[in-house]
Amino acid sequence: TKTFTMGVDDGDGDKFKIGTTAIDTNTRLTIDSSGNIGIGTTAPDSIKLDVEDDIEVGTGTTGCVRDADNTTLIGTCVSDVNLKKNISSLSGILGGLSQLRPVSFEWRNDEYEWLNGQVGINYGLIAQEVETVFPEMVHIDDKGYKRVAYDIALSMRLLQGIKEITSVIDMSSAPIASSSITIDNSGNIGIGTVTPAYKLHVIGDVAATSFVNISTKEAKKDIEYLAETDDDDIFEKIKSAKIAKYRYNEENNDDPLRIGLIAEEAPEEVLSKDKKGVDVYKMTTFLMSGLKALNKKVETTVSASYNAISSGYNAVVTKISKLTVGSAEQPTGITLYDRATKEPYCSYIENGYWKQQKGKCEDILVELNFEENNTITNNEQNTETQNTNTQNLNEGQNISEPENIETVEEEPVELNNTTSTEEIVIDNATTTN
């Protein structure tokens, strides 16, 4: 049989004690003169209940610890929807939580005797800072000091904050064994890598409907525009750039080859800041500059060719070494304009002689071809007539002699050969070097 002794211990500040033997030994419960209760201690801290051992609450399925206004602190608490009303979801919590500042600290027990805070490093929030974000979580005690309610209200806010994070970044399918996303202490974000070297470092392909480079004038300084000589220099660098086929180290040997530049061999103008990558926006602008230089070269060449042709026959002759006009299947000529009268003349070769007629070749040669076709037809008819006449002659009939036809032949004109290697195309004419 256990015997309990209780009474006032006048040798210990008149504390009321309950013990298993004398009140001053094997004490199980103590109530001091301030009404503070100590269980497992005869010197309770300056709090109403000081338990210096484990506490068991409830039966495992019941047992809830609440404060004076019935706010749940901890335990298995009733939460049936049938017992609740005015239910509303929390929202917009993440922004407030991000403003809270978790800190480590020490209590000023040496300055406030009644405080009796835990000695050493403690962790928590600053009430004044919490009050600016969640004022309902801060209360003032009877001494005028602010307290933070580390209760279910804070726990539910933390839970809602996690939900809001997952609504922005879905990590529900992320593998546990390795990190899917890494953010280092410099703010660099890595996807597929735990050592990001850039603000966003992705190992793998990135898909998007568009990539926008900030390019407004207000976002830039030290602006200078490229001159034509810069375009020419860039064009030469593009011509000498080496295009490579390769795979990245992380890729399998059966993955398709990529094509691109090797940073150590690429023009410096297209490289990233650390010179280990190629800046796509710089590359696009670089190619645009080279295209401008190429366009200028094409325009210059076309203009020079046009001027050479339009400056006259002699100028053309001094520019070319070999010239082919037309073909055996489609013989043609060259239209030249008289410097004085501005009239067109068609020059062409016929039966080995250089001939010319007033008018454009496209008109003259069509007419000549038409006449030639008629001549062939007439020759066929004349042959038939001649055969008839021969037959008639044999029969004794007289045939009249044809009228004399005068043929005017011109001396051939030679073109002086030159040593130039330029090529010129005139209508359907081709040049050969």
C-alpha positions in Angstrom: 0.0 0.0 0.0 1.3 3.4 -1.0 1.1 6.2 1.5 1.0 9.9 0.4 1.9 12.8 2.6 0.8 16.3 1.8 1.2 19.6 3.6 3.0 22.9 3.8 6.8 22.7 3.8 7.8 25.6 6.0 11.4 24.8 5.3 10.9 25.5 1.6 9.0 28.8 1.4 5.8 27.4 2.7 5.2 25.5 -0.5 2.4 23.0 -0.6 3.7 19.5 -1.5 2.6 16.0 -2.0 5.1 13.2 -1.6 5.2 9.5 -1.0 7.0 9.8 2.3 7.7 13.0 4.2 6.6 16.2 2.3 10.2 17.3 2.0 11.4 14.0 0.3 10.1 12.1 -2.8 8.0 15.1 -3.6 5.6 14.4 -6.6 3.8 17.8 -6.8 4.6 21.3 -5.6 2.5 24.5 -5.5 4.5 27.6 -4.7 3.3 30.8 -3.1 2.6 32.3 -6.6 0.4 29.4 -7.5 2.8 27.9 -10.0 2.6 24.1 -10.1 5.6 21.9 -10.5 5.4 18.2 -11.4 8.7 16.4 -11.1 10.3 19.6 -9.6 10.0 21.3 -6.2 11.0 24.7 -7.8 8.6 25.3 -10.7 9.5 28.0 -13.2 7.5 31.2 -13.2 4.8 29.6 -15.2 1.6 28.1 -14.1 2.5 24.5 -14.9 6.1 23.3 -15.0 6.4 19.6 -15.9 9.9 18.3 -16.0 9.2 15.0 -17.7 7.1 13.5 -20.5 3.5 14.4 -20.8 0.9 12.1 -22.1 -2.4 13.6 -23.4 -5.4 11.6 -24.4 -5.9 8.0 -25.3 -4.3 8.0 -28.7 -7.5 8.8 -30.5 -8.6 11.6 -28.3 -6.8 14.3 -26.3 -6.5 17.9 -27.2 -4.5 20.7 -25.6 -6.1 24.1 -25.9 -5.4 27.6 -24.5 -7.8 29.7 -22.5 -9.9 30.8 -25.5 -10.0 27.1 -26.7 -7.6 27.7 -29.6 -6.1 24.3 -30.4 -2.4 24.0 -29.4 -1.6 20.3 -29.9 -3.1 16.9 -29.8 -5.9 14.9 -31.3 -8.7 17.5 -31.5 -12.2 17.3 -32.7 -12.5 18.6 -36.3 -15.7 17.1 -37.8 -17.2 19.2 -40.6 -20.6 18.7 -39.0 -19.5 20.7 -36.0 -18.3 23.7 -38.0 -19.8 26.7 -39.8 -18.6 29.7 -41.8 -15.9 27.6 -43.5 -13.6 29.4 -45.9 -10.3 28.5 -47.5 -7.1 30.3 -46.8 -5.5 32.0 -49.8 -2.7 34.5 -50.5 -0.7 33.3 -47.6 2.7 32.7 -49.3 3.5 36.4 -49.6 2.9 37.0 -45.9 4.9 33.9 -44.9 7.9 35.1 -47.0 8.0 38.2 -44.9 8.3 36.4 -41.6 11.9 36.2 -40.3 12.8 33.0 -38.4 15.6 33.9 -35.9 17.8 32.3 -33.3 18.1 34.2 -30.0 18.8 34.0 -26.2 16.4 35.1 -23.5 17.4 38.0 -21.2 16.9 36.1 -18.0 19.6 38.1 -16.2 17.6 41.3 -16.8 14.1 39.9 -16.1 13.9 37.6 -13.1 10.3 36.5 -13.9 11.2 35.6 -17.4 12.9 32.3 -16.7 13.4 31.6 -20.4 15.3 28.5 -21.7 19.0 29.0 -21.3 21.0 28.9 -24.5 20.0 29.2 -28.1 16.3 29.4 -28.8 14.4 29.6 -32.1 11.3 31.6 -33.0 9.8 34.7 -34.5 9.8 38.4 -33.4 6.3 39.4 -32.3 6.5 42.9 -33.6 7.5 41.6 -37.1 4.7 39.0 -37.1 2.2 41.7 -36.1 2.8 43.7 -39.3 1.9 40.6 -41.4 -0.5 38.5 -39.3 -1.7 40.8 -36.5 -4.2 38.2 -35.2 -1.3 35.9 -34.2 0.1 38.5 -31.7 -1.3 39.1 -28.2 -0.3 41.3 -25.2 0.1 39.6 -21.8 -0.7 41.1 -18.4 2.8 42.6 -18.2 2.4 44.5 -21.5 4.7 42.3 -23.6 3.8 40.9 -27.0 3.4 37.1 -27.5 3.2 35.1 -30.7 0.6 32.3 -30.9 2.6 29.3 -32.0 -0.6 27.3 -32.4 -2.6 25.7 -35.1 -3.2 29.0 -36.8 0.5 29.1 -37.7 0.6 25.5 -38.7 -2.3 26.0 -41.1 -0.7 29.0 -42.6 2.5 27.0 -43.2 0.4 24.2 -44.8 -1.3 26.7 -47.1 2.0 28.2 -48.0 3.3 24.8 -49.2 0.2 24.3 -51.3 0.7 27.7 -52.9 4.3 26.8 -53.7 3.3 23.5 -55.3 0.6 25.3 -57.4 3.4 27.4 -58.9 6.0 24.6 -59.1 4.7 21.1 -59.5 7.1 18.7 -57.9 4.7 15.9 -57.4 6.5 13.7 -60.0 10.0 14.7 -59.0 12.3 11.7 -58.2 13.3 11.5 -54.5 16.8 10.0 -55.2 18.1 13.0 -57.1 17.3 16.7 -57.3 15.1 17.9 -60.2 15.7 21.6 -59.5 18.7 23.1 -57.7 19.0 26.7 -56.5 22.5 27.6 -55.2 23.5 30.4 -52.8 24.2 32.7 -55.8 20.6 32.4 -57.0 21.5 30.2 -60.0 18.8 27.7 -60.9 19.8 24.3 -62.2 17.5 21.8 -64.0 19.1 18.5 -64.5 22.3 19.7 -62.8 23.2 20.3 -59.2 26.0 22.8 -60.1 24.3 25.5 -62.2 26.8 28.0 -63.7 24.2 30.4 -65.0 21.0 32.0 -63.7 19.1 29.2 -65.4 21.2 26.2 -66.3 19.4 23.3 -68.1 20.9 20.0 -69.0 18.5 18.8 -71.8 16.2 20.4 -74.4 14.0 23.4 -73.6 10.7 23.8 -75.4 8.8 27.1 -75.7 6.6 29.0 -78.1 9.0 31.9 -78.1 12.2 33.3 -76.6 12.2 37.0 -76.0 15.4 39.0 -75.5 15.0 42.3 -73.7 16.0 44.8 -76.3 14.3 48.1 -75.4 16.6 51.1 -75.7 15.7 52.1 -72.1 17.4 48.9 -70.9 20.7 49.5 -72.6 23.7 51.9 -72.4 26.9 52.6 -74.3 25.0 52.1 -77.6 27.1 52.3 -80.8 26.0 51.3 -84.3 28.1 49.2 -86.6 29.7 50.8 -89.7 29.9 49.2 -93.2 33.5 48.2 -92.5 32.3 46.3 -89.4 29.7 44.5 -91.5 32.5 43.5 -93.9 34.7 42.2 -91.1 31.9 40.2 -89.7 31.2 38.7 -93.2 34.8 37.5 -93.4 34.5 35.9 -90.0 31.3 34.1 -91.0 33.1 32.8 -94.1 35.9 31.4 -92.0 33.7 30.0 -89.2 34.0 26.2 -88.6 30.7 24.3 -88.2 31.0 21.2 -86.2 28.9 18.0 -85.6 28.9 16.8 -82.0 27.1 15.3 -79.0 27.1 16.6 -75.4 28.9 14.5 -72.8 25.6 13.7 -71.1 24.1 12.3 -74.3 24.1 8.7 -75.5 26.2 7.5 -78.5 23.1 6.7 -80.4 21.5 10.1 -79.9 21.4 12.2 -83.1 24.4 14.5 -83.8 24.0 18.2 -83.2 25.5 20.9 -85.4 26.9 24.2 -84.1 29.9 26.1 -83.1 32.7 25.2 -80.7 33.1 28.2 -78.3 36.9 28.1 -78.3 36.8 28.4 -82.1 33.9 30.7 -82.6 34.0 34.5 -83.3 34.3 36.3 -79.9 31.4 38.6 -80.8 28.8 35.7 -80.4 30.1 34.2 -77.1 28.6 34.4 -73.7 30.2 36.4 -70.9 32.2 33.5 -69.6 33.2 32.6 -73.2 32.0 29.0 -72.7 28.7 29.3 -74.6 27.2 30.9 -77.7 24.6 33.7 -77.2 21.8 33.0 -79.6 20.7 36.6 -79.8 24.3 37.7 -80.5 24.5 35.0 -83.2 21.3 36.2 -84.9 22.5 39.8 -85.0 26.0 38.7 -86.2 24.4 36.8 -89.1 22.2 39.9 -89.9 25.3 42.1 -90.1 27.0 39.6 -92.4 23.9 39.4 -94.6 24.0 43.2 -95.0 27.6 43.0 -96.2 26.8 40.2 -98.6 23.8 42.2 -100.0 26.1 45.2 -100.6 28.6 43.0 -102.5 25.8 41.6 -104.7 24.4 45.0 -105.4 27.9 46.3 -106.3 28.6 43.4 -108.7 25.2 43.7 -110.4 25.6 47.4 -110.8 29.1 47.0 -112.3 27.9 44.5 -114.8 24.9 46.7 -115.8 27.2 49.7 -116.2 29.6 47.7 -118.3 26.8 46.5 -120.6 25.1 49.8 -120.9 28.3 51.8 -121.6 28.5 50.4 -125.1 29.8 47.6 -127.3 33.5 48.5 -127.0 33.3 48.5 -123.2 31.8 45.0 -123.2 34.5 43.8 -125.5 37.2 44.9 -123.2 35.6 43.2 -120.3 35.2 39.7 -121.6 37.5 37.1 -123.1 35.0 34.5 -124.4 31.4 35.1 -125.2 28.7 32.7 -126.3 25.4 34.1 -127.6 22.5 31.7 -128.2 23.0 28.1 -129.2 22.8 25.8 -132.2 19.2 25.0 -131.3 18.3 28.6 -130.6 20.5 31.1 -132.5 20.1 34.7 -131.5 21.8 38.1 -131.6 22.6 41.1 -129.6 20.6 44.3 -129.5 22.7 47.5 -129.4 21.5 51.1 -129.3 22.9 53.8 -131.5 24.7 56.4 -129.4 23.6 59.3 -131.6 20.0 58.3 -132.7 19.3 56.0 -129.7 17.7 53.6 -132.1 18.0 49.8 -131.5 19.9 47.6 -133.9 20.0 43.8 -133.9 23.5 42.3 -134.7 23.7 38.6 -135.6 25.7 36.1 -137.6 24.3 34.4 -140.8 26.2 32.2 -143.1 29.5 33.2 -141.4 28.9 37.0 -141.9 28.1 39.6 -139.3 24.8 41.3 -140.1 22.7 43.9 -138.5 19.2 45.3 -138.9 17.4 48.2 -137.3 15.2 47.0 -134.5 15.4 44.8 -131.5 16.6 41.2 -131.9 13.5 39.8 -130.3 11.5 41.4 -133.1 14.0 41.0 -136.0 14.8 37.4 -135.3 11.2 36.4 -135.0 10.5 38.0 -138.3 13.6 36.3 -139.9 12.6 33.0 -138.5 9.1 33.5 -140.0 10.6 34.4 -143.4 13.0 31.4 -143.2 10.0 29.1 -142.6 8.3 30.7 -145.6 11.5 30.3 -147.6 11.6 26.6 -146.8 8.0 26.3 -147.8 8.6 28.3 -151.1 11.7 26.2 -151.8 9.7 23.1 -151.4 7.1 24.6 -153.8 9.8 25.7 -156.2 11.3 22.2 -156.2 8.0 20.9 -157.1 7.5 23.5 -159.8 11.0 22.8 -161.1 10.2 19.1 -161.4 7.1 20.1 -163.2 9.0 22.4 -165.5 11.6 19.7 -166.2 8.8 17.4 -167.1 7.2 20.1 -169.3 10.6 20.7 -170.9 10.9 17.2 -171.8 7.5 17.5 -173.3 8.7 20.5 -175.4 7.3 23.4 -173.4 9.2 26.7 -172.9 10.1 27.8 -169.4 10.8 31.4 -168.6 14.1 32.2 -166.9 13.9 33.5 -163.2 14.8 37.0 -162.4 18.3 37.8 -161.2 18.6 37.8 -157.3 21.3 40.1 -156.0 23.0 39.0 -152.7 24.8 41.6 -150.6 27.4 40.2 -148.3 29.2 42.1 -145.5 32.7 41.5 -144.3 32.8 39.6 -140.9 33.8 41.7 -137.9 36.3 40.3 -135.4 36.0 40.7 -131.6 39.3 41.5 -129.9 40.1 38.9 -127.3 41.2 40.1 -123.8 42.7 38.5 -120.8 40.0 39.6 -118.3 38.4 36.8 -116.3 35.1 38.5 -115.6 31.8 36.7 -116.5 28.7 38.5 -117.9 25.3 37.1 -118.8 23.3 39.0 -121.4 19.7 37.8 -121.8 20.1 34.2 -122.8 23.8 34.6 -123.5 26.4 32.9 -121.4 30.1 33.6 -120.8 32.9 31.2 -120.2 36.2 31.9 -118.6 
